Amino acid sequence: MAQTDGLTSRLPSPNVASVPQLLADLEKTMEKLSVLSISAPDTVDFSRLHFALFTCFAMLRENSKLGGNKAEKAIDILLSATRHGCEILAEAALHEKSRESLKAKASLQLEWPLVLSPKKCSHEKAAKYLKDISVGTASTPPTAKTKIDANNPWTKLAAMLIEKITFAKGILEVRAGKTGLSLPSHEIYDKVIEDALPEAQRWAQVGDLPGGLNKRTQRKWWDVAKEMLKDYLAANPSEAGRLFKVVKATSEDEAKKPMTIVIRSVREAFYAIVGSSNFADD
């Protein structure tokens, strides 16, 4: 059967013997795309480019698990590609036409990839870079009213819970075909969904949550987030112990109820994040 679109129709599994030819074809195709990306950069199809990159990283990940020479080569390429990506992001922060787009994206992130060495000057340079591109500023709750910032443990936990709910909800919706998101029908994407499905199904109630997180829906989202938080603390006793110590150090009068204080602190951070500009009412 003829395949009209390699990204939307499943291809037959290739024979191992065909791998050298497939890689040779890939190299020729990438050479042609490289030339076009310079002469006509606006012709790039980003969804397909993302698929190609995703596939390459998936291959490197599997080889890194083999150990020995295979793992060494895969790690070398991963290191080189990661460093190159960080350098391109840093360049984008200086380029007039990309600076504002990068800052807008960075403002929504609590973390940002960069190249770092153990030297003190490298850390100082990195801190300035992160500040210059506004990392985390849009996701930081308003400190004047809440006294919560993006670097404290409660905000980090709240952000993690929001991400877990969003991811689980997305996986379940893709699996059920309830989303307009169109993923390529390919074994790599199928594997990502299958690997994530058991965790998502543990929190099947996320499928009943309102579509978007905002001030109107935050209570229902928090009800699920609170159960996830309890589960997380039970599964990570050392982290729970560290948080309980933070509670005892800052709330001596209520030190007998550390779990209650932790949950309350994360809830306040959760609502503060929703109250920020990231979650406009639908």
DOBA-331599 format. One line per 3 residues: number of its first residue (from 0); for each residue z, y, x of N, C-alpha, C. Coordinates in steps of 0.02 Angstrom, whole numbers. Layout:
residues N
NUM) Z Y X Z Y X Z Y X ~ ...;
***
This chain:
residues 282
0) 0 -60 42 0 0 0 0 62 44 ~ -44 108 29 -48 169 69 13 212 57 ~ 38 243 111 95 288 105 69 359 105;
3) 82 395 52 57 463 46 104 513 79 ~ 168 495 86 216 542 115 271 503 148 ~ 273 506 214 322 467 252 393 487 239;
6) 404 545 209 473 568 197 496 551 127 ~ 452 537 81 473 523 13 461 451 -8 ~ 423 413 31 410 343 16 438 300 73;
9) 473 247 55 503 205 107 450 169 147 ~ 455 174 212 408 141 257 432 70 269 ~ 387 23 281 408 -45 297 444 -45 365;
12) 494 -89 372 531 -92 435 483 -114 491 ~ 480 -76 546 434 -92 601 460 -151 641 ~ 414 -185 673 432 -239 719 457 -208 784;
15) 505 -241 816 533 -215 878 479 -205 931 ~ 429 -247 929 375 -242 978 336 -178 971 ~ 340 -145 913 301 -84 903 337 -22 926;
18) 400 -28 948 440 30 967 407 72 1022 ~ 383 41 1077 350 82 1129 293 125 1102 ~ 252 96 1057 196 133 1029 221 188 983;
21) 273 173 944 301 223 899 328 283 939 ~ 362 269 994 389 323 1035 333 363 1069 ~ 280 327 1088 223 362 1118 190 408 1067;
24) 184 383 1005 156 425 951 201 485 937 ~ 266 473 938 314 527 927 307 581 980 ~ 300 559 1043 293 607 1098 230 650 1089;
27) 174 619 1070 112 656 1060 119 705 1002 ~ 152 683 948 161 727 890 205 786 908 ~ 258 773 946 304 827 964 271 877 1011;
30) 226 853 1054 189 898 1097 145 946 1056 ~ 112 918 1005 70 960 962 112 1010 923 ~ 169 987 896 213 1032 858 242 1086 903;
33) 256 1068 965 284 1117 1013 235 1174 1024 ~ 171 1158 1030 120 1209 1040 115 1253 978 ~ 115 1222 920 110 1259 858 171 1302 845;
36) 230 1278 865 291 1316 853 292 1381 893 ~ 253 1383 946 248 1444 986 193 1490 959 ~ 136 1460 943 80 1500 919 86 1520 845;
39) 119 1476 806 127 1491 734 195 1467 710 ~ 249 1499 732 317 1476 716 332 1475 641 ~ 299 1517 602 313 1521 530 285 1462 491;
42) 251 1415 525 223 1357 490 272 1298 490 ~ 329 1305 521 376 1250 527 405 1232 458 ~ 407 1167 444 439 1141 383 510 1121 404;
45) 559 1162 384 627 1151 409 659 1087 384 ~ 643 1066 323 672 1004 297 649 944 338 ~ 586 944 357 560 889 397 583 894 470;
48) 590 954 493 617 963 561 689 937 564 ~ 727 953 512 796 929 509 798 853 508 ~ 753 823 470 749 750 467 735 720 536;
51) 688 751 572 670 726 638 730 730 686 ~ 765 787 685 823 795 728 878 745 709 ~ 889 738 644 940 692 619 925 621 644;
54) 861 602 641 841 535 663 852 526 738 ~ 836 576 777 845 572 850 919 565 867 ~ 961 604 835 1033 598 849 1060 531 826;
57) 1034 504 771 1056 439 748 1039 385 799 ~ 979 389 829 959 341 880 1004 346 941 ~ 1020 407 961 1063 417 1019 1134 391 1005;
60) 1158 402 945 1225 378 926 1229 302 932 ~ 1179 267 906 1179 194 909 1176 169 981 ~ 1137 203 1023 1132 181 1093 1196 196 1131;
63) 1231 249 1112 1293 265 1147 1346 212 1135 ~ 1338 173 1082 1387 120 1066 1374 56 1106 ~ 1316 53 1141 1298 -8 1176 1334 -15 1243;
66) 1358 42 1270 1390 40 1335 1340 35 1392 ~ 1365 36 1453 1322 27 1511 1271 81 1519 ~ 1212 62 1545 1159 109 1561 1132 143 1498;
69) 1128 105 1443 1102 134 1380 1147 191 1357 ~ 1212 178 1357 1260 230 1335 1257 291 1381 ~ 1251 279 1446 1249 334 1494 1188 379 1481;
72) 1130 348 1470 1070 387 1457 1075 425 1391 ~ 1102 391 1340 1109 424 1274 1156 484 1279 ~ 1211 475 1315 1260 529 1322 1231 587 1362;
75) 1191 571 1413 1157 624 1452 1113 667 1407 ~ 1075 633 1363 1030 670 1318 1070 710 1267 ~ 1123 679 1240 1166 714 1191 1197 775 1222;
78) 1220 769 1284 1251 825 1319 1201 881 1330 ~ 1141 862 1353 1089 912 1365 1068 947 1301 ~ 1058 907 1247 1036 936 1184 1090 981 1154;
81) 1152 960 1159 1207 999 1131 1215 1065 1169 ~ 1212 1061 1235 1217 1122 1276 1159 1169 1260 ~ 1099 1141 1254 1040 1182 1239 1047 1216 1171;
84) 1073 1179 1122 1084 1207 1056 1133 1265 1057 ~ 1187 1256 1095 1237 1309 1102 1207 1371 1134 ~ 1165 1360 1184 1133 1416 1218 1085 1454 1172;
87) 1049 1416 1129 1003 1448 1082 1042 1489 1031 ~ 1099 1462 1008 1141 1499 961 1167 1564 993 ~ 1186 1559 1057 1210 1618 1092 1155 1670 1099;
90) 1094 1647 1112 1037 1693 1117 1024 1726 1049 ~ 1030 1687 995 1018 1714 928 1068 1770 912 ~ 1128 1766 941 1178 1817 929 1159 1883 961;
93) 1112 1881 1008 1092 1942 1044 1025 1969 1019 ~ 987 1926 985 920 1946 963 923 1988 900 ~ 887 2041 898 890 2089 843 874 2057 775;
96) 823 2013 772 802 1985 709 844 1926 685 ~ 884 1897 729 924 1839 711 999 1852 709 ~ 1019 1909 737 1091 1923 745 1128 1922 679;
99) 1103 1959 629 1139 1964 566 1141 1898 528 ~ 1087 1859 532 1086 1794 499 1137 1747 531 ~ 1142 1749 597 1190 1707 631 1262 1728 615;
102) 1275 1792 614 1342 1817 599 1363 1799 528 ~ 1315 1803 482 1330 1785 412 1349 1712 407 ~ 1313 1669 443 1329 1598 443 1395 1585 479;
105) 1406 1618 536 1467 1608 575 1529 1631 537 ~ 1522 1682 496 1580 1709 460 1608 1658 410 ~ 1567 1610 390 1588 1559 342 1617 1497 375;
108) 1616 1495 443 1638 1436 479 1707 1448 510 ~ 1749 1397 506 1814 1401 540 1809 1381 614 ~ 1754 1348 632 1742 1327 701 1669 1341 719;
111) 1656 1346 784 1588 1360 806 1575 1325 872 ~ 1517 1292 880 1503 1257 942 1487 1305 999 ~ 1513 1289 1058 1497 1329 1117 1509 1289 1180;
114) 1481 1312 1235 1491 1280 1300 1553 1309 1332 ~ 1598 1266 1355 1663 1289 1380 1683 1249 1442 ~ 1714 1283 1489 1741 1249 1549 1816 1259 1550;
117) 1853 1222 1592 1926 1229 1595 1949 1296 1623 ~ 1903 1334 1653 1923 1398 1684 1946 1449 1633 ~ 1995 1489 1651 2023 1540 1607 1970 1591 1587;
120) 1928 1610 1634 1876 1660 1618 1827 1634 1566 ~ 1815 1568 1566 1771 1538 1517 1801 1543 1448 ~ 1867 1532 1443 1901 1537 1378 1901 1609 1353;
123) 1911 1655 1398 1911 1726 1379 1842 1747 1354 ~ 1791 1724 1388 1722 1740 1368 1707 1709 1300 ~ 1731 1647 1291 1719 1613 1228 1754 1648 1170;
126) 1815 1670 1181 1853 1705 1129 1817 1770 1108 ~ 1790 1805 1157 1754 1867 1142 1690 1851 1103 ~ 1656 1799 1122 1594 1778 1088 1608 1761 1015;
129) 1661 1722 1003 1678 1702 935 1697 1763 892 ~ 1731 1810 923 1749 1871 887 1687 1914 873 ~ 1642 1918 922 1582 1959 914 1537 1933 858;
132) 1534 1868 848 1490 1841 796 1528 1829 731 ~ 1591 1850 729 1631 1851 666 1647 1782 638 ~ 1659 1733 682 1675 1666 659 1738 1667 615;
135) 1732 1638 555 1789 1629 511 1812 1691 473 ~ 1779 1747 482 1804 1808 450 1797 1806 374 ~ 1742 1777 349 1732 1776 276 1776 1723 243;
138) 1795 1671 282 1836 1618 253 1910 1630 264 ~ 1927 1684 298 1997 1700 308 2026 1732 246 ~ 2079 1705 217 2109 1736 158 2134 1806 174;
141) 2139 1850 124 2163 1918 136 2235 1919 160 ~ 2246 1932 223 2313 1928 253 2361 1980 226 ~ 2336 2037 203 2381 2089 179 2422 2066 120;
144) 2393 2024 77 2428 2001 18 2459 1932 26 ~ 2425 1888 63 2448 1819 65 2486 1802 129 ~ 2478 1842 181 2508 1828 246 2485 1759 272;
147) 2423 1742 255 2393 1679 278 2332 1695 319 ~ 2323 1661 375 2263 1672 414 2229 1605 428 ~ 2168 1609 452 2126 1549 459 2151 1503 514;
150) 2197 1524 555 2220 1483 611 2284 1446 597 ~ 2317 1459 540 2379 1422 529 2364 1354 499 ~ 2411 1306 503 2398 1238 481 2384 1232 407;
153) 2413 1275 366 2404 1270 293 2333 1287 274 ~ 2305 1339 304 2237 1358 289 2188 1304 314 ~ 2202 1276 372 2158 1223 399 2159 1162 353;
156) 2219 1145 328 2224 1088 282 2188 1103 217 ~ 2196 1163 191 2163 1182 128 2087 1179 137 ~ 2062 1205 192 1990 1204 205 1965 1132 211;
159) 2005 1089 244 1987 1019 251 1983 985 182 ~ 2030 1000 138 2031 970 72 1971 992 30 ~ 1954 1056 35 1896 1081 -1 1833 1046 24;
162) 1829 1037 90 1771 1004 119 1767 931 97 ~ 1825 897 96 1827 826 75 1806 818 2 ~ 1830 862 -41 1812 858 -111 1737 872 -120;
165) 1713 924 -87 1642 942 -93 1598 886 -69 ~ 1617 856 -12 1577 801 17 1578 740 -29 ~ 1638 720 -53 1643 662 -97 1604 673 -161;
168) 1610 733 -189 1573 750 -251 1498 746 -239 ~ 1475 771 -182 1404 769 -166 1378 699 -158 ~ 1417 656 -123 1397 587 -112 1391 550 -179;
171) 1441 559 -223 1440 525 -288 1382 550 -331 ~ 1367 615 -327 1313 642 -368 1245 619 -342 ~ 1237 617 -276 1174 592 -248 1165 518 -267;
174) 1219 481 -261 1216 409 -277 1197 399 -351 ~ 1224 441 -395 1211 434 -466 1148 470 -489 ~ 1114 504 -442 1054 540 -459 1066 600 -504;
177) 1126 630 -498 1143 686 -541 1133 754 -507 ~ 1102 754 -450 1094 817 -414 1020 831 -401 ~ 1005 894 -394 936 913 -379 920 905 -305;
180) 970 886 -265 960 877 -193 912 819 -181 ~ 860 832 -144 810 780 -131 816 757 -59 ~ 845 697 -50 850 669 17 792 621 29;
183) 766 619 90 712 572 104 735 500 91 ~ 691 460 62 707 390 52 696 353 117 ~ 748 349 156 742 321 223 807 285 239;
186) 803 231 277 861 189 290 918 227 324 ~ 902 278 364 954 316 399 995 355 348 ~ 961 389 302 997 427 251 1035 380 204;
189) 1004 323 188 1037 274 146 1101 250 179 ~ 1099 241 245 1158 216 282 1214 269 281 ~ 1195 332 288 1245 386 285 1282 384 219;
192) 1243 378 165 1273 377 98 1316 314 88 ~ 1290 257 110 1327 194 102 1393 195 141 ~ 1391 223 202 1451 226 243 1504 272 213;
195) 1480 326 180 1527 375 152 1550 356 82 ~ 1515 310 50 1528 295 -20 1598 267 -33 ~ 1624 220 7 1691 194 -7 1745 248 -10;
198) 1743 295 37 1792 350 37 1782 394 -24 ~ 1719 408 -41 1706 450 -99 1730 416 -163 ~ 1721 350 -168 1741 314 -228 1817 310 -235;
201) 1853 318 -181 1926 320 -185 1948 380 -226 ~ 1906 432 -226 1922 493 -262 1869 505 -316 ~ 1858 453 -356 1806 456 -406 1816 513 -456;
204) 1879 537 -462 1893 591 -509 1858 657 -490 ~ 1835 662 -428 1799 723 -408 1734 730 -448 ~ 1709 673 -472 1647 675 -511 1656 711 -577;
207) 1718 717 -600 1732 751 -663 1750 824 -654 ~ 1753 847 -592 1772 916 -580 1715 963 -599 ~ 1731 1025 -619 1679 1075 -632 1635 1084 -571;
210) 1573 1100 -582 1524 1102 -527 1542 1145 -468 ~ 1566 1205 -479 1581 1250 -423 1655 1266 -418 ~ 1679 1280 -358 1748 1299 -348 1754 1375 -352;
213) 1792 1400 -399 1803 1471 -407 1870 1482 -442 ~ 1886 1543 -459 1951 1558 -488 1962 1522 -555 ~ 1909 1510 -591 1915 1476 -656 1927 1401 -649;
216) 1902 1373 -594 1906 1300 -586 1957 1278 -534 ~ 1988 1326 -499 2030 1310 -442 2089 1263 -460 ~ 2116 1271 -520 2173 1229 -539 2154 1155 -541;
219) 2096 1139 -572 2075 1069 -576 2058 1042 -506 ~ 2027 1084 -465 2011 1063 -397 2076 1051 -358 ~ 2126 1095 -367 2189 1087 -331 2224 1023 -351;
222) 2221 1004 -415 2254 943 -437 2229 883 -397 ~ 2165 881 -383 2137 827 -342 2156 837 -268 ~ 2152 900 -246 2167 915 -176 2239 896 -159;
225) 2285 907 -206 2355 891 -193 2365 816 -182 ~ 2330 775 -222 2335 702 -213 2304 681 -146 ~ 2249 714 -128 2218 700 -63 2265 718 -7;
228) 2300 774 -15 2347 797 36 2403 747 46 ~ 2432 723 -9 2485 673 -5 2461 610 30 ~ 2400 590 13 2371 530 44 2360 541 119;
231) 2336 601 136 2323 617 206 2388 616 247 ~ 2441 645 220 2505 646 255 2535 577 263 ~ 2526 535 211 2551 466 215 2514 426 267;
234) 2449 439 273 2407 402 321 2413 429 392 ~ 2442 489 400 2450 520 466 2522 543 476 ~ 2568 495 485 2639 512 491 2656 559 548;
237) 2621 554 604 2636 599 660 2618 671 642 ~ 2562 681 608 2542 748 587 2590 774 533 ~ 2611 729 488 2660 749 437 2725 771 470;
240) 2747 733 521 2808 751 556 2803 818 590 ~ 2744 832 619 2735 897 652 2739 954 601 ~ 2709 944 544 2710 995 492 2780 1005 464;
243) 2817 950 458 2886 956 432 2929 996 481 ~ 2915 988 546 2952 1026 595 2936 1100 590 ~ 2872 1115 576 2853 1185 567 2890 1214 507;
246) 2895 1175 454 2930 1197 394 3003 1210 409 ~ 3035 1165 445 3106 1172 461 3119 1233 505 ~ 3070 1247 548 3078 1303 594 3071 1370 559;
249) 3032 1370 504 3018 1434 471 3054 1441 404 ~ 3081 1386 377 3114 1389 312 3179 1349 313 ~ 3227 1371 352 3288 1333 361 3326 1322 296;
252) 3322 1369 251 3359 1363 188 3331 1309 143 ~ 3269 1288 153 3239 1237 112 3217 1177 153 ~ 3248 1168 211 3227 1116 257 3237 1046 228;
255) 3277 1039 176 3288 974 146 3229 950 104 ~ 3182 994 91 3124 976 49 3059 993 86 ~ 3049 964 146 2990 982 186 2924 967 151;
258) 2919 910 117 2856 893 83 2839 944 30 ~ 2889 965 -8 2877 1014 -61 2851 1079 -32 ~ 2881 1100 25 2861 1163 56 2791 1158 85;
261) 2775 1100 115 2708 1090 143 2656 1095 87 ~ 2667 1060 33 2620 1060 -23 2613 1131 -51 ~ 2668 1166 -59 2666 1234 -85 2627 1280 -38;
264) 2637 1272 28 2603 1314 77 2528 1302 76 ~ 2509 1239 71 2438 1222 69 2407 1248 4 ~ 2445 1243 -52 2420 1268 -116 2407 1343 -112;
267) 2453 1380 -82 2444 1452 -75 2382 1468 -34 ~ 2372 1430 20 2312 1440 62 2249 1422 24 ~ 2253 1368 -15 2196 1345 -55 2174 1400 -103;
270) 2222 1428 -140 2206 1480 -188 2182 1544 -153 ~ 2210 1558 -94 2190 1617 -57 2117 1611 -34 ~ 2097 1551 -12 2028 1540 9 1981 1550 -50;
273) 2000 1522 -107 1958 1530 -167 1953 1604 -186 ~ 2007 1640 -175 2008 1711 -192 1967 1754 -145 ~ 1945 1724 -89 1904 1763 -42 1834 1769 -69;
276) 1791 1804 -34 1723 1817 -57 1679 1756 -56 ~ 1702 1701 -26 1660 1641 -21 1648 1607 -89 ~ 1694 1617 -137 1690 1580 -199 1685 1628 -258;
279) 1627 1655 -268 1616 1699 -326 1616 1658 -390 ~ 1641 1688 -444 1640 1653 -508 1569 1641 -531 ~ 1557 1581 -555 1489 1565 -579 1478 1594 -649;
***
